[in-house]
Amino acid sequence: MSATSGFELGWLIRLLETRSSYLSLSFDVRNSNFTTINLGDFVDDIIDGEDAELVRKTPSLRSGAGIRFTHAFSPLIGLVSFFETGYGESVDPTKDDEWFTRFGATVDFDLAAANWLPIGLAVGYEQDSFPEGGADITDVVRGMLFRIGYTGRKDLNLGLNVFYSTFPTEEIESRIKTVGFNFDIRYFF
């Protein structure tokens, strides 16, 4: 079981804006704290005669920069993409500071633009070499996003998101596969 808390401070600087595209530069500093309860590691440490900790807390400070690009191919089809890189403390306390990369893209379809229903569909991919699941995740996390949302109002976002991700862990030799759902509501005023 793991939990993450922290804060992020970031800046987004517009580099280019056209009628159908945006290009921006991002900078951020993130301070996270990972708390992991791992009964298996606790028992293994006792058997090996090492210092045993049932609850492990790991702070991680990192900073990075990235580029974001969006493009509307038509009123119906759009693209949102990003690439970020940076340097910071590893989530594994036995490792040195490390470089990380994160990138992804989403293609979305606004069916209201085709004079159909006010529904938006999206599919996306993300890859993260600095996962925020704690030290048990040993390598790159890869994920897919599927979204269906309401697009009938500019001041209201309603959507159902489905996430599918795979990641390796120290505990199991094969990659773990997860599916998650969330419903989001955002009102802009």
Secondary structure as UniProt FT lines:
FT   STRAND          2..17
FT   STRAND          21..37
FT   HELIX           39..48
FT   STRAND          55..72
FT   STRAND          77..88
FT   TURN            93..94
FT   STRAND          98..110
FT   HELIX           111..114
FT   STRAND          119..128
FT   TURN            135..136
FT   STRAND          141..150
FT   TURN            154..155
FT   STRAND          156..167
FT   STRAND          176..187
//
